[in-house]
């Protein structure tokens, strides 16, 4: 997987063909960030459902989203050419979310 992808030469179509649908897509600086992830069998979650009225229930859920999830983060420029690729735990390699300033007339 991802062996045929290279920074500054692979585009979005190449990446999607090689990796499939990403888990996360968001704007990042002047381009976009796409992330893929996979986990081992030790991943877990917890769901709790408690009846609170005759026909109503309270639900609570917890899942380890990106914690412990191995992954790949690709950064693309404004022309959808990959600028960089990082591998590791998604919680560690996902950059802090940054928003572009809004245009003010």
Beta strands, then each sheet from edge to edge (+ up, - down):
strand 1: 24-28
strand 2: 31-38
strand 3: 45-53
strand 4: 56-63
strand 5: 70-76
strand 6: 82-89
sheet 1: 1+ 2- 5+ 6-
sheet 2: 3+ 4-
end
